[in-house]
């Protein structure tokens, strides 16, 4: 259990021996683009810790963001991460001014509001990757994508694998597939080594599917079970896999990886578990649809092992976090959305 955000951040920044071994093999510095988002700061701290444990103080970790919250940048600097203030969407910005690096983690994305401003979503999610792929054409690039590139599938299917046909619904999902295609084109035409990481849904107690459900149960608000099933994964594991995937990035054809937990989690069951934690009977709305956005991450688990935090443990942590009155991000996942409009 965690007594405060500092304790949570400490857990998220603790590398596994496997991550230490893999990052010890990196060639060149590590550049994280979009490092100011929900997952970026913890990924940067995790990478720095792993590199230090591997004796690789020669590798610099650069964290690039607008850094509208300067305190976040100051905290990373104190942790040994070099922060760079840069607006990637500024039309006058020259990427040549950013550091050279042998390894790039691309975390930039536009999701919420994409239904009302689709051109912005495409500019961020598909056009910007072309500039990035050209600027760091000789690097290994691990690019965060999303399981939303898949269609809704029967709950009984176990989820889509990387070889299943994509079927994005809505501007956000289509633009994210565009991002994958742009990076894939760089792999085919310029030999850029690329890994496209299809993530859904990371949780770190301040946000995520579990936080969304737990908050409603604790507040006595109805839990909509129309989208009755989801995948979730501990953010610490997600960041580790993203970093380790750099060594699997390939040219010719981008390496594609589903990143999530092993369970097809029932929203109704999760709500009941939270009800037990809070001593409350959950209130439900709707009936479970036969389909959901689901991914099969068997390939990921075979390569990197199973997530180190089990689903039931995440439920217990999440409930304890809310009982303590610890902060939430105020950014719901909207995992219930079925028409692709975010």
N, C-alpha and C positions, 0 to 999 in steps of 0.2 A: 504494500500500500504506500501511498505517497502523501506526505504532509503538506507539500507546497509545490509550486511550479519548478523550483530549483531542483527538487528531488526527482521530478519527472524528467527534466532536461538531463540530469546526470545519468538516469537510466537509458535515455535515448542516445546518449553520447558514448556509451560503453561498448566497445567493439568486441566481436567474437574473435577467437583465435583464427578462424578461417578468413575473416576480413583482414586481419593483420597480415596474414600470409599472402593474400592476394594483392593488397595494396603495396606490400613490400616489393612486388614485381613491376610496379608501374614504371613506365619510361616517360619522363617529362612531368611538368607541373599539372595540377588539377584546377580547372576553371569551372565554376558553377554559375550558370546564367539563370537569373530569376531566383536568386538565393534568399530573397526577402519574403517568400511566401510561407504557407503553413508548414511545409516540410523542409524548406531550404536551410534555415539556421541549424536545425538538429543534424541534417546531413553533413553540413560543413564541419561542425564540431566532431561528429563521428569520424569523418575522414581524417581530420587532423590528429585525433587521438590514435587512430589505427596506424597512421604513418609514423607517428612518434614511437609507438610501441614496436614498430618494425625497424626502427633506427633510420628512418628516411626523413631526417630533418632537412635534407637537400631538396625535398619536394615542397613547393609552395602551394597552398590552397587559396585560390582567389574566389571571393564571393561577390558577384556582380548583381546590383539591384539599384533602384532609385533611392532606396533607404530613406523613405519618408519618415520612418521611425528611427531616428539616429541612435537611440539607446540600443536597438538590436544590433546595429553595426558596431557600437562600442563594446558590447558584450562579446561579439565574435573576435574583435581585435584582441581583447583580453585573453581569449582562448587560443590565440596563435594563428588566427585566420586573417588573411589580408583582404580587407573590404575595398571595393571599387564602386563609387557612386556613378551610375551611368543609366541613362534612359534609352533602352533598346528601341523604343518606338519613336524616338525623336528623329524626324526625317533628315535633320542636319547632322545627326550623330554618325561618326565614322568608326566602324568596328576595328579599323586598323589601329586605333588608339588603345584598344584593350590588349591585355597581355597575351603573348604567345603561350600555347600550352599543348602538351601531347595528349591531354585527356579533358574532355568537356562533358559536363552533365547539363542537359538542357531541361530546365524546369519552368520555362515561361509558358503561360497559357491564359486564354480568356474563355470563361464558361458562363458565369451568371450574367444575364443581360444580353446574351448572344442572340436570343430570339428577336429582341427589339433592335439590335445593332449587328446584323449578320456580317456586314462588311468589315467591322472591327474584328470580329472573331476570325475571319479569314485572314486579315492582315497579320494578326498575332500568331495564329495557329498554323498557317500555311505559308504566307509570304516571308515572314521573318526567318523561318528555318532555312530558306534558300540563301539568305545573306549569311547566316551562321555557318552553313555547310561550305560555302565558298571561302569564308574567312579562315576557317580551321579545317581545310580540306585534308590535311595530312594527319589529323588527330583521330583518336578514338572518341566517338560521340555516343553517349547513352542518353536517349531522348525519352522523356516521360510522355506516354500516350495514355489511352484510356480504354477500358473494356466497352465503352459506349460505341466503339466502331463495330461491334457485333449487333445483330438484331436481338429482339426478345425471343427467348427459346423456351420450350416446355420445361417446367421445373424438374420433371423426371429425367431430363437429358443429361444432367450432370454439368451442364455448361459447355460453352464453345471452346474448342482447342485452337491453337495457332494455325492449324491447317484448314479450319472451317471457313466457309465464305463469310466475308464481312457484309454488313448490311446496316450502315449507320442511319439513324433516324434523327432528323433535325439538323439545323445549321452547325451547332456545336460539334456533334459527332462527325458530320461530314468534313468540317474543317480540320478536325483532329486526324481523320484518315488522310486528308491532304498533307498534313505535317509528315505523317509516316511515308507517304509517297515521295515527298520532296527529299527527305533524308535517304530513302531507298534509291532515288535517282542519283544522289551523290555517291552512294556506294557503287552503283553500276557504272557510272561514267567517269568518276574521278578517283576511285579506289579508296574513298573515305570509309573507315571502319565504323559501322553503325550498329547500335542495338536499340530497337524500339520496344519500350516497356509499357505494356497495356495493363495499367493499374486500376483496380476497383476492390473495395474502398478502404483506404488507409484510415486508421483510428489512432488518436493519441490522448484521449480523455477530454481534451478541450474542444474537440470537434469529432465528427464522424457519425456513421449510422447508429452506433451504440449510444452516443451522446444524445442524438435526436430522439431515439426511442425512450431512453431512460428519463430524459427531461419531462416528456409527456406523461409517463407513468407516475413519476414523483409528483407532478403538478395535478394529477387526476384528469388530464386531458385525453380525449380519444386518440387511440393509435390506429391509423388507417392501415388496414392489412390488404388493400387491393393489390398492391405490389407486395406479395406475401413472402418473398424470399430474396436474400441478398448474399453477397460475398463480402467479408471484411478481413482485414489483416493488420496486425500491429505495425505501427509506423516505423519502429526501430528495425524490424525485419525488412520492410519495404525499402528503407534507405540502404541497408546493407546489400540487398540484392541489386539495387540500381548501381551501386558502386562496384560490386563484383562483376556485374555484367559488362563492364568496360573491357575486361579480358576476353569476353566472348564476342565482342563486336567484330563484324566481318565485312570485307569488301565483296563486290560482285552481287551479293544478295544480303540485305540487312538481316541481322539476327533479330527475331521477333519472340517476345516472351510475355506470357500472361503472368501477372503478379497479383496474387491474392491468397486468401487462406484456403484450406482444404474442404471446408464445410459449405454446403448449401444451407445457409442459416434461415430458419423460419422466423419471420417477424413476430408472429403470434407467440412462439415459444420464447423468444428473447424478451418480449414484454412480460410474459409470465415469470420468467427468471427475475426480472427487475421488480416485479410485484412482490416476489418472495423476499428480495433484498430490502425493500422499503416497507414491507408489511401492508401493502395495498393491493386491492383487486384491480387489475388493469381494465380499462374501458376500451372497447374495440369499435371500429367503424368499418363498414364495407365487408366484402367477401373476397377471399383469395382468387386472383386471376390465375389461369393455368400456365401463364408464361411470366418470365422475368429476365432481367439483364444478368446473365450468369457466365462466369468463365471457369474453365477447367485449367488449373495451374499445375498439373502433374509434371510437366516438363520443368518448371521452376523448382519444384520440390525435389525432383530427381537430381538436379544440378546443384542446388544450394541447401538442401535439407528442408525439413518442415519448419514453419514459424516457431520461434522459441517461446512464445507466449500463447497458451491455449485460449480458445474462445471463451470457455467458462471463467477462466482467470480474468480475461478482459472485462467480462460482465461484472465480476466482483470488484475489480479496480474502478470501473466506471461508476458503480453504485456508491462506493466509498468516496470517490471524488465529489459527487454531488451532495452526499450527506455532510461532507466537510464544508460545503459552500464554496468550493474552489472554482475558479473562473472558467467559463466557456467562451469560445471565440465569437459566438453570435453569427456564425456562418454555417447554416444547415446544409447538409449534402444534397437535399432534394432527390434522394435516391428513389423516391416514390414516383417521380415523373416518368410517364410512359409514352409521351408524344414527342420527346426530344426538345421541348421548349423550356429553356432554362433562363 
